[in-house]
């Protein structure tokens, strides 16, 4: 899944969640939305920076942008 963050932060595969949390303060990021996917489910976590709370949701269904473009005339 793609990571979208401020242009001031270089994003690569070596970045960990700790890196994003550390940079949230200096870049004035107030919330992080994290999607995780396992074999059984897709989950959404919404974290308020810097000290929480963190909300956890299980995603039951979703549509991609390509799914939506087929239905728009």
NORJOJO-V527362 format. One record per backbone hydrogen bond with DSSP energy under -1.0 kcal/mol. NH is the residue of the N-H (numbers start at 1). CO is the residue of the C=O. If there is no record, write none. Layout:
NH_CO, NH_CO
//
This chain:
9_6, 15_12, 20_16, 21_17, 22_18, 23_19, 27_23, 28_25, 29_24, 32_47, 34_45, 36_43, 38_41, 43_36, 44_57, 45_34, 46_55, 47_32, 48_53, 49_30, 52_48, 55_46, 57_44, 59_42, 68_64, 69_65, 71_68
//
